[in-house]
Amino acid sequence: MKITQENTNNLQAELKVVVSPEDYQEKVDKVLKDYRKNAEIPGFRKGKAPMGMIVKKYRTPVLVDEVNKMLQSELYKYISDEKVKVLGSPMPVKDQKVDWENDTIFNFKYEIGLSPDFDVKISKKDKLTYYKIEADTKIVDTYANDIAKRYGKMSNPKVSSEGDLVFCEIVQLDLDGNLMQNGVKNEATVSMDFITDKKIKQKFIGVKKKDSFKVNVKKAFTNHTDLSAMLNISSEELQDLSSEEFQFTVKNVSKLEPAKMNKELFEKVYGKDSVKTVKEFKAKIKEEAERSYTTESDRMLKNDVVNYLLDKVKFDMPDDFLKKWLVHTSEQSVNLEQIESEYDMYSKSLRWQLIENSILEIFEIKVDSKEVESHTKSLITMQMNQYGQPAPEDDKMNEIVANILAKEDERKKIYDQLYDIKTLEVYKEKFKLIEKAIAYEDFVKLASKK
């Protein structure tokens, strides 16, 4: 099989393939002989039909199949051997006519898109802002109160007050305000913190067992996912409610008494003698909160690096080829106009992929299987710790790791995580980062704009 490349423009080329009988004849003959062994043709014993009959009946489809298989393997072998940097995959030139019945030498043409040449240079002249998120007093107090609640005690007061949990029987009312027959009915705990309407929230304050009152549930609970769960109905059923008015009958009141911020709490949370005062307790919380924000700061930096390098590193793309290729390879039926409308987003993604691949090559960033296994073990250990469980023993751990990495999607996800970690280290080292303190709320606003 002879393959030659002819560049049609700077970033597109055409591969011309000539397939001769010596390339395919032996394989076609072998398949046809196998067909004959198993062929059951009326008038002949199995495997005894004349070869001429087998050739006449099966040669053309076998020839088409064998040549197409060869084309696939040989094209990719040529691209690999000749180190042709392609974007997408070879695409057959349209309207090629092949006479499979009469020709013995076949000619094929394929279009290919070529990857552009470009340089990625990063130095201290390249400046980016690294946002260091600070936990303000409000956040620290909220976290401290949450911890106090987590270690608090539950009691059952006779009368509810703000912030209590009210366990109710919830029954749908009809349009006349009466209990609806075959309407929605459930028992659930109502947390006042999730009631958005202030007037409705007041209805749950100062109530005791057996008290009843009416509530418009959609007005009270704007989070419809939580509301569906509370009523034990689907989101579709929630949308189709014939009446939004429900009767709530109190069955129990629970009060969470937060633990006092004293030595006993400090030791439960951080261990003996680690923290001695409320000031030290909140300082520890602030430190932990700001450490947890590092992930978000790093994500922002990665986003800024992407945008910065996409703007800085300029190169052309084989756009015409890529648009046609996207139409050709799409699993769904799409036309060129549809591709055009989304092409900028696709092109940006591909351009970044090329830049990132160049960065991996320039800075010799690699991930090996041992690192993948080690990182997977760390993720498993972290997950177990979150549930207060110890890490599995070595044999069990290795079994879990093997099962996870046997799944292609999971394996790719972990490889990507490690590449992200390593490229982030390069960005932090090579860019000139200007550290800027920012409150968490301001950071969230900034991130939403980007």
JODAUR-V372841 format. One record per residue. N is the residue number from 1. D_CENTER is the distance of its C-alpha to the mean C-alpha in whole Angstrom. Layout:
BEGIN
[[N;D_CENTER] [N;D_CENTER]]
END
This chain:
BEGIN
[[1;42] [2;43] [3;40] [4;40] [5;38] [6;40] [7;38] [8;38] [9;37] [10;35] [11;32] [12;33] [13;35] [14;36] [15;36] [16;39] [17;40] [18;43] [19;43] [20;47] [21;48] [22;48] [23;44] [24;44] [25;47] [26;47] [27;44] [28;45] [29;48] [30;47] [31;44] [32;47] [33;50] [34;47] [35;47] [36;51] [37;51] [38;49] [39;50] [40;52] [41;54] [42;57] [43;60] [44;59] [45;58] [46;55] [47;54] [48;57] [49;57] [50;58] [51;55] [52;56] [53;55] [54;52] [55;51] [56;52] [57;50] [58;47] [59;47] [60;45] [61;42] [62;42] [63;43] [64;40] [65;38] [66;39] [67;39] [68;35] [69;34] [70;36] [71;35] [72;31] [73;32] [74;34] [75;33] [76;30] [77;32] [78;34] [79;31] [80;30] [81;34] [82;35] [83;32] [84;31] [85;28] [86;26] [87;24] [88;22] [89;25] [90;29] [91;29] [92;33] [93;35] [94;36] [95;39] [96;40] [97;43] [98;44] [99;47] [100;46] [101;49] [102;51] [103;50] [104;50] [105;48] [106;45] [107;43] [108;39] [109;38] [110;34] [111;32] [112;30] [113;28] [114;29] [115;27] [116;28] [117;30] [118;29] [119;30] [120;27] [121;29] [122;28] [123;31] [124;33] [125;34] [126;30] [127;30] [128;27] [129;26] [130;25] [131;25] [132;26] [133;25] [134;28] [135;28] [136;31] [137;34] [138;32] [139;29] [140;31] [141;33] [142;31] [143;29] [144;33] [145;33] [146;30] [147;31] [148;35] [149;34] [150;32] [151;35] [152;37] [153;39] [154;39] [155;42] [156;44] [157;46] [158;48] [159;47] [160;44] [161;43] [162;40] [163;37] [164;38] [165;36] [166;38] [167;38] [168;39] [169;40] [170;38] [171;40] [172;39] [173;43] [174;44] [175;45] [176;48] [177;47] [178;48] [179;46] [180;44] [181;45] [182;42] [183;40] [184;36] [185;37] [186;36] [187;36] [188;34] [189;34] [190;33] [191;32] [192;34] [193;31] [194;29] [195;32] [196;32] [197;35] [198;38] [199;41] [200;39] [201;38] [202;42] [203;43] [204;41] [205;43] [206;46] [207;46] [208;47] [209;47] [210;48] [211;47] [212;46] [213;45] [214;43] [215;39] [216;37] [217;34] [218;32] [219;34] [220;34] [221;30] [222;28] [223;24] [224;25] [225;22] [226;24] [227;27] [228;26] [229;26] [230;29] [231;31] [232;29] [233;29] [234;26] [235;24] [236;26] [237;29] [238;29] [239;29] [240;32] [241;34] [242;38] [243;39] [244;37] [245;39] [246;39] [247;42] [248;41] [249;43] [250;43] [251;43] [252;42] [253;41] [254;39] [255;40] [256;37] [257;40] [258;38] [259;39] [260;41] [261;40] [262;43] [263;43] [264;42] [265;39] [266;38] [267;39] [268;37] [269;34] [270;35] [271;37] [272;41] [273;42] [274;39] [275;40] [276;43] [277;43] [278;41] [279;40] [280;39] [281;37] [282;35] [283;35] [284;33] [285;31] [286;30] [287;30] [288;27] [289;25] [290;25] [291;24] [292;21] [293;21] [294;20] [295;17] [296;17] [297;19] [298;18] [299;15] [300;17] [301;19] [302;16] [303;16] [304;20] [305;20] [306;18] [307;20] [308;23] [309;23] [310;22] [311;25] [312;27] [313;27] [314;28] [315;28] [316;29] [317;27] [318;28] [319;27] [320;29] [321;28] [322;25] [323;25] [324;27] [325;25] [326;22] [327;24] [328;26] [329;22] [330;21] [331;20] [332;21] [333;25] [334;24] [335;27] [336;28] [337;28] [338;24] [339;23] [340;25] [341;24] [342;20] [343;21] [344;21] [345;17] [346;17] [347;20] [348;18] [349;15] [350;17] [351;20] [352;18] [353;16] [354;20] [355;21] [356;19] [357;20] [358;23] [359;23] [360;22] [361;25] [362;27] [363;26] [364;26] [365;23] [366;22] [367;20] [368;22] [369;22] [370;24] [371;22] [372;19] [373;21] [374;22] [375;18] [376;17] [377;21] [378;20] [379;17] [380;19] [381;22] [382;20] [383;19] [384;22] [385;24] [386;22] [387;24] [388;27] [389;27] [390;28] [391;26] [392;27] [393;30] [394;30] [395;30] [396;28] [397;25] [398;25] [399;25] [400;22] [401;20] [402;22] [403;20] [404;17] [405;17] [406;19] [407;15] [408;14] [409;10] [410;11] [411;13] [412;11] [413;9] [414;12] [415;14] [416;11] [417;12] [418;15] [419;16] [420;14] [421;17] [422;19] [423;19] [424;19] [425;22] [426;24] [427;23] [428;25] [429;27] [430;28] [431;28] [432;30] [433;28] [434;30] [435;29] [436;30] [437;30] [438;28] [439;28] [440;25] [441;25] [442;26] [443;23] [444;21] [445;23] [446;23] [447;19] [448;19] [449;21] [450;19]]
END
